[in-house]
Amino acid sequence: MVAGLALVLAGCATGQATKQSTDKNRDDDKAALAQGLDPAANRDPFPSRYKPAPSGLFALTGATVLTGTGQRIDNGTVIVRDGRIEAVGAALPVPAGATVVNATGRYITPGIIDMHSHLGVYASPAVEAHSDGNEATAPNTAEVWAEHSVWPQDPGFERALRGGVTTLKILPGSANLFGGRSVTLKNVPARNVQEMKFPGAPYGLKMACGENPKRVYGGKGRAPASRMSNVAGYRAAWIEAAEYRRKWDAYYEKQKKGDDKGPGDPPKRDLQLDTLADVLRGEILIQNHCYRADEMSVMLDIAKEFGYSIRAFHHATEAYKIGDLLKESGTCIATWAHWWGFKMEAYDGVPANAAIVHHKGACAVIHSDDETLIQHLTKETAQAMAEGRYLGLDIKDEDAITWITANPAKAIGIQDKTGTLEPGKMADIVVWSGNPFSIYTLADLVYIDGVLMHDRANPPAQPRSDFELGQSGPEIFKAGVK
């Protein structure tokens, strides 16, 4: 009897040991996948290391406030506590212990967001060594990430800050059908791009239609050499991405069921398809370079075919023709006022493009795509607003400010964090010397997460790229060393 019981216990022990061994093998398999073979094991291999400095409690008082929500507040007060906006309103009482900044006679807006910039990837000075924005080696380079080309020492970042720009979307160029991932940055001095990365901002994928891809590759005797080949290239890539996603989803489903045999070997990981599959999952947002109305319409149809959405069309000079389609799809446009006619697909532009799109109830954005224009985005917006008013459209200042604050925040997926002056949001704020849409106005104070990053009255305190320290004078260099 005792011997029999011993055999039973031994059998149980053996069974437990076998199960433990199986569990350990499964855990070992998962650990192996976590070393880079499973795209889901680490969705963020290059995480943000941005940490704002302490900012305390302060109040900006007496200004005209354009909140970015369509509201204008005269004699407004903005209260900031610990890097977040605490309250916004007319003549609010200032909390005890708050530092008061008198902004009487000035304007306050959210920090400017440029959702189409190439700072860092086409850095100053503009030499071949700094030309890192276009991976013009294949029509589909969805595997590349713009952040791996960003040079934080680009002096353009500091110049943009002096124009009130607090957040930037850095994109690859437009040579390819799929140019690669974009990255959203806080406009702060940093040693590496991860110290600039906007925490929690989704990635974007740059796509391009029209002349650029067919010119770059057709001229080399390769596809795409025509617009119809462009479209075939998009569709073929999405078919491959959908199949890749299906294989990984099937693998994860087996893994979840906990079969003793395990899920089997995982599919082979592909960095290009990782990006495309995450677009189909809704985790990466499409930013689509496109000028002509007919091509934007085609791109919207492709998006419907494969079940993703286009967050914004960039440049979009003919967007005024399809305001109803843009409104229906929830797609923004990022454009200029007077940039048109420099190539055939940009020929049919009108200066009131953004104003017409806004009037039709769609989402309009003014962007730069240029290292100089990024310093003057309020002026470019003023031109677009004035052109709309010339056509009889009722575009108010409090509406137009959304084109460079709230709307780009929406288009790049950070509207819950910044882009408007509302309680709880990041205190990304600009105090302007006057109406921001006047050509005579300058940014007096620029705050990022409540930290004063630019003070026009105190040049030595302004950020300087290490690259330009030698040109900045010994006093600034000495202050930087301290």
C-alpha positions in Angstrom: 0.0 0.0 0.0 2.8 2.4 1.0 4.7 1.4 -2.1 1.7 2.1 -4.3 1.1 5.5 -2.7 4.8 6.3 -3.3 4.4 5.5 -7.0 1.3 7.7 -7.2 3.1 10.6 -5.4 6.1 10.1 -7.7 3.8 10.3 -10.7 2.3 13.5 -9.4 5.7 15.0 -8.8 6.8 13.9 -12.3 3.7 15.6 -13.8 4.3 18.8 -11.8 7.9 18.8 -12.9 6.9 18.3 -16.5 4.3 21.2 -16.3 6.9 23.4 -14.6 9.4 22.5 -17.3 6.8 23.3 -20.0 5.9 26.6 -18.3 9.6 27.5 -18.0 10.2 26.7 -21.7 7.2 28.9 -22.6 8.6 31.7 -20.4 12.0 31.3 -22.0 10.4 31.5 -25.5 8.7 34.7 -24.5 12.0 36.1 -23.1 13.7 35.3 -26.4 11.0 37.1 -28.3 11.4 40.1 -26.1 15.0 40.4 -27.3 13.8 42.0 -30.5 12.0 39.2 -32.4 8.5 40.2 -31.3 7.3 43.6 -32.4 4.8 43.7 -29.6 7.3 42.9 -26.9 8.7 46.5 -26.9 6.5 49.0 -28.8 8.8 51.8 -27.7 12.5 50.8 -28.1 13.6 54.5 -28.3 11.5 56.0 -25.4 11.2 59.7 -24.5 13.6 60.9 -21.9 12.2 64.4 -21.8 11.8 65.7 -18.3 10.7 69.3 -17.8 12.4 71.4 -15.1 10.3 72.5 -12.1 8.2 75.6 -12.9 6.4 76.5 -9.7 3.3 78.7 -9.5 2.8 81.8 -11.6 0.1 83.9 -13.2 0.1 85.8 -16.5 -2.3 88.8 -16.1 -4.0 91.5 -18.0 -3.5 90.1 -21.6 -5.8 89.4 -24.5 -6.0 85.6 -24.5 -6.7 83.5 -27.6 -7.3 80.1 -26.0 -7.1 77.9 -29.1 -10.7 76.7 -28.4 -12.3 79.5 -30.5 -12.5 81.8 -27.4 -11.1 85.3 -26.9 -10.7 86.6 -23.4 -10.0 90.3 -22.8 -8.1 91.3 -19.6 -7.4 87.6 -19.3 -5.4 85.6 -16.7 -3.6 82.4 -17.2 -2.6 80.5 -14.0 0.1 77.9 -14.2 1.0 75.4 -11.4 3.8 72.8 -11.7 3.9 72.9 -15.5 0.2 72.6 -16.1 -2.5 75.2 -16.8 -4.6 75.5 -13.7 -7.1 78.2 -14.8 -7.9 80.6 -17.6 -10.4 83.4 -17.5 -11.1 87.1 -17.3 -9.5 88.9 -14.3 -9.1 85.8 -12.2 -7.9 86.1 -8.6 -4.2 85.2 -8.4 -3.4 82.4 -5.9 -1.4 83.3 -2.8 2.3 82.8 -3.4 2.1 83.0 -7.2 4.6 85.0 -9.2 2.8 87.6 -11.2 3.8 88.4 -14.8 2.1 91.6 -16.0 1.1 91.0 -19.6 -1.2 94.1 -20.0 -1.4 95.2 -23.6 0.0 91.9 -24.9 -1.5 88.7 -26.2 -1.3 85.2 -24.9 -1.7 82.1 -27.1 -0.9 78.4 -26.8 2.5 77.5 -28.0 2.8 77.2 -31.8 2.9 73.7 -33.2 4.5 73.1 -36.6 3.3 69.8 -37.9 5.5 69.7 -40.9 9.1 70.5 -40.2 12.5 69.0 -41.4 14.6 70.7 -38.7 17.3 68.3 -37.5 17.0 66.0 -40.5 18.0 68.9 -42.9 20.0 70.8 -40.4 21.7 74.1 -40.7 24.2 74.8 -42.2 22.6 73.2 -45.3 25.5 71.0 -46.4 25.5 67.5 -47.8 26.7 66.1 -44.5 23.4 67.3 -42.9 21.1 66.0 -45.7 19.4 63.1 -43.9 15.7 63.6 -44.6 15.1 61.4 -47.7 16.1 57.7 -47.9 15.7 57.8 -51.7 16.8 54.3 -52.3 13.5 52.5 -52.7 9.8 53.5 -53.1 8.9 52.0 -49.8 11.2 52.8 -46.8 8.6 52.6 -44.1 11.3 50.9 -42.0 13.3 54.2 -41.4 12.5 56.5 -38.5 13.1 60.3 -38.9 14.3 60.5 -35.3 17.4 58.6 -36.2 18.5 61.4 -38.4 17.6 64.3 -36.1 20.6 66.4 -35.0 19.5 68.2 -31.8 22.3 70.8 -32.3 20.5 72.2 -35.4 20.4 76.0 -34.7 17.0 76.1 -36.4 15.4 74.8 -33.2 16.4 77.9 -31.2 15.3 80.2 -34.1 11.9 78.5 -34.2 11.6 78.9 -30.4 12.0 82.7 -30.9 9.0 82.5 -33.2 6.9 80.9 -30.5 7.2 77.3 -31.7 7.0 74.9 -28.8 6.2 71.6 -30.5 7.3 70.2 -33.9 6.5 67.1 -36.0 9.7 66.1 -37.8 9.0 64.2 -41.0 11.1 62.4 -43.6 11.1 63.9 -47.1 8.7 63.1 -49.9 10.8 61.1 -52.4 9.1 57.8 -51.6 5.6 56.4 -51.6 6.3 55.5 -47.9 9.1 57.7 -46.5 9.3 56.4 -43.0 8.1 57.3 -39.5 7.9 60.9 -38.2 8.5 62.0 -34.6 7.0 64.7 -32.4 9.4 66.8 -30.4 9.3 69.4 -27.6 11.4 72.4 -28.7 13.9 72.1 -25.9 17.7 72.0 -25.8 18.9 68.4 -25.7 21.9 66.1 -26.1 20.0 63.5 -28.1 16.6 63.2 -29.8 15.1 61.1 -27.0 15.5 64.1 -24.6 13.3 66.1 -27.0 10.6 63.4 -27.7 7.1 64.5 -26.8 6.0 62.0 -24.2 3.1 59.8 -25.3 2.9 61.3 -28.8 1.9 58.7 -31.4 4.2 58.1 -34.4 3.3 59.2 -37.9 4.0 57.6 -41.2 5.0 59.9 -44.1 3.4 59.0 -47.4 3.8 60.9 -50.7 1.7 60.9 -53.8 2.1 62.8 -57.1 5.1 64.0 -58.9 7.9 63.3 -56.4 8.0 59.5 -56.2 7.4 59.1 -60.0 10.2 61.6 -60.7 12.7 60.1 -58.3 12.2 56.5 -59.5 10.8 56.8 -63.0 13.9 58.8 -63.9 16.0 55.8 -62.9 14.0 53.4 -65.0 12.2 51.9 -62.0 8.7 51.9 -60.7 6.9 54.0 -59.9 7.1 56.0 -63.1 3.5 57.2 -63.3 0.7 58.1 -61.0 -1.1 54.8 -61.7 2.1 53.0 -60.6 2.2 55.1 -57.4 -1.3 53.8 -56.5 -0.4 50.2 -57.4 2.6 50.5 -55.1 0.5 51.7 -52.1 -2.0 48.9 -52.6 0.6 46.2 -52.9 2.3 47.4 -49.7 -1.0 47.4 -47.8 -1.8 43.9 -48.9 1.6 42.7 -47.7 1.1 44.6 -44.4 -2.4 43.1 -43.9 -1.0 39.6 -44.4 1.9 40.3 -42.0 -0.5 41.5 -39.4 -2.8 38.5 -39.8 0.2 36.1 -39.2 1.2 37.9 -36.0 -2.3 38.2 -34.8 -2.8 34.4 -35.3 0.5 33.8 -33.4 -0.6 36.0 -30.5 -4.0 34.2 -30.4 -2.2 30.8 -30.0 0.0 32.3 -27.3 -3.0 33.6 -25.4 -4.7 30.2 -25.4 -1.7 28.7 -23.5 -1.5 25.5 -25.5 1.1 23.1 -23.9 2.7 22.8 -27.3 3.1 26.6 -27.4 2.3 28.9 -30.2 5.1 27.6 -32.5 7.7 29.6 -34.2 6.8 33.3 -34.6 6.6 34.9 -38.0 9.8 36.5 -39.2 10.0 40.1 -38.1 10.1 42.9 -40.7 10.8 46.5 -39.7 9.1 47.9 -42.8 5.9 45.8 -42.2 6.0 46.6 -38.5 5.3 50.2 -39.3 2.6 49.5 -41.9 0.9 46.9 -39.7 0.7 49.4 -36.9 -1.0 51.9 -39.2 -3.6 49.2 -39.9 -4.0 48.8 -36.1 -4.6 52.5 -35.7 -1.4 53.1 -33.7 0.5 55.1 -36.2 -1.0 58.1 -38.0 -0.7 58.8 -41.7 0.7 62.1 -42.7 0.3 62.3 -46.5 2.2 64.7 -48.8 -0.3 65.4 -51.6 -1.2 68.5 -53.7 -4.0 67.8 -56.1 -7.7 67.4 -55.2 -8.1 64.3 -57.4 -5.2 62.6 -55.8 -6.3 63.3 -52.3 -9.6 61.8 -53.2 -7.9 58.6 -54.5 -5.8 58.4 -51.3 -9.0 58.6 -49.2 -10.4 55.7 -51.3 -7.3 53.6 -50.7 -7.6 54.3 -47.0 -11.2 53.0 -47.0 -10.1 49.9 -49.0 -7.6 48.9 -46.3 -9.3 50.2 -43.2 -7.0 53.0 -42.0 -7.5 56.8 -41.9 -5.4 59.7 -43.2 -4.8 62.1 -40.4 -3.7 65.0 -42.6 -2.8 65.9 -46.2 0.3 68.1 -46.3 0.7 71.0 -48.7 -2.8 70.2 -50.2 -2.9 73.3 -52.4 -6.2 72.1 -54.0 -7.9 71.2 -50.8 -10.4 74.1 -51.2 -12.0 71.9 -54.0 -12.8 69.0 -51.6 -13.7 70.6 -48.3 -16.8 68.3 -48.0 -14.7 65.1 -48.5 -12.2 66.3 -45.9 -14.9 67.1 -43.4 -16.5 63.7 -44.0 -13.3 61.8 -43.5 -12.1 63.9 -40.5 -8.8 64.6 -42.4 -6.9 67.9 -41.8 -4.9 69.8 -44.3 -1.5 71.4 -43.6 -0.7 74.1 -46.1 0.7 77.6 -46.6 -0.8 80.9 -47.8 1.2 81.9 -50.8 3.3 78.9 -51.8 2.1 77.7 -55.1 3.1 77.3 -58.8 6.6 76.0 -58.1 5.7 72.8 -59.9 2.8 71.6 -62.0 0.9 69.8 -59.2 1.1 73.0 -57.1 -0.1 75.3 -59.9 -3.8 75.5 -59.1 -3.5 77.0 -55.6 -5.3 79.9 -54.1 -4.1 82.0 -51.1 -7.4 81.5 -49.3 -7.0 77.7 -49.3 -6.9 77.3 -45.5 -9.7 79.8 -45.0 -12.0 78.1 -47.5 -11.4 74.7 -45.9 -12.1 76.2 -42.5 -15.3 77.8 -43.8 -16.4 74.4 -45.1 -16.1 72.9 -41.6 -12.9 70.9 -42.2 -9.7 71.1 -40.3 -7.1 73.6 -41.6 -3.5 73.9 -40.4 -0.7 76.3 -41.5 2.7 74.6 -41.6 6.2 75.6 -42.6 8.2 72.9 -44.4 11.0 75.4 -44.2 13.7 76.4 -41.7 12.9 80.1 -42.2 9.1 80.1 -42.4 8.9 78.2 -39.1 10.1 81.4 -37.4 7.1 83.3 -38.8 4.1 81.0 -38.7 1.8 83.6 -37.2 2.5 85.9 -40.2 1.8 83.1 -42.7 -1.5 82.5 -40.8 -2.3 86.2 -41.0 -1.9 86.1 -44.7 -4.3 83.1 -45.1 -6.8 84.7 -42.8 -6.6 88.0 -44.7 -7.2 86.2 -48.0 -10.3 84.6 -46.6 -11.6 87.9 -45.3 -11.0 89.4 -48.8 -13.4 86.7 -50.1 -16.0 87.7 -47.5 -15.4 84.8 -45.1 -15.8 85.7 -41.4 -12.5 84.5 -40.0 -11.7 85.9 -36.6 -8.4 86.0 -34.8 -9.6 83.4 -32.3 -10.4 81.1 -35.2 -7.2 81.5 -37.1 -5.0 80.8 -34.0 -6.4 77.3 -34.1 -4.6 76.7 -37.4 -1.3 76.7 -35.7 -2.2 75.4 -32.2 -5.3 73.2 -31.7 -5.7 71.9 -35.2 -2.1 70.6 -35.6 -2.3 69.1 -32.1 -5.4 67.2 -33.3 -3.7 66.2 -36.6 -0.7 64.6 -34.9 -2.6 63.1 -32.0 -1.6 65.2 -29.0 -4.8 67.3 -28.6 -5.4 65.8 -25.1 -2.0 67.2 -23.9 -1.4 70.6 -25.6 -2.6 72.9 -28.3 -5.1 74.9 -26.2 -5.1 76.9 -23.0 -7.3 74.7 -20.9 -7.0 73.4 -17.3 -4.9 70.3 -17.0 -3.0 70.7 -20.3 0.8 71.3 -20.6 1.6 74.9 -20.0 3.0 75.5 -23.5 2.4 79.3 -23.8 3.5 82.3 -25.8 3.2 85.9 -24.6 3.3 88.2 -27.6 4.3 91.9 -27.7 1.0 92.6 -29.5 -1.5 90.9 -31.8 0.3 87.8 -33.0 -1.1 88.4 -36.5 0.6 91.8 -36.8 3.9 91.9 -38.8 5.3 94.1 -36.0 4.7 91.6 -33.2 7.4 89.4 -31.6 7.3 86.6 -29.1 8.3 88.2 -25.7 8.1 85.1 -23.6 7.9 81.4 -24.5 7.0 78.7 -21.9 7.3 75.0 -22.4 5.6 73.0 -19.6 5.6 76.2 -17.6 9.4 76.6 -17.9 10.5 80.0 -19.4 12.5 78.9 -22.5 12.7 82.3 -24.3 12.8 85.8 -22.9 13.3 88.4 -25.5 14.4 91.0 -22.9 17.1 88.7 -21.7 19.2 87.4 -24.6 21.9 85.7 -22.5 19.2 83.4 -21.0 18.0 82.3 -24.5 19.0 78.7 -25.5 22.0 78.4 -27.9 23.0 75.4 -29.9 26.3 74.0 -28.8 27.2 74.2 -32.5 27.0 78.0 -32.3 28.6 78.6 -28.9 31.7 79.9 -30.6 29.7 82.6 -32.2 27.8 83.6 -29.1 30.4 85.4 -27.1 32.4 84.3 -24.0 29.7 85.4 -21.5 27.1 83.1 -22.9 29.6 80.3 -23.1 30.6 80.9 -19.5 26.9 80.8 -18.4 26.4 77.6 -20.2 29.4 76.0 -18.4 28.0 77.0 -15.1 
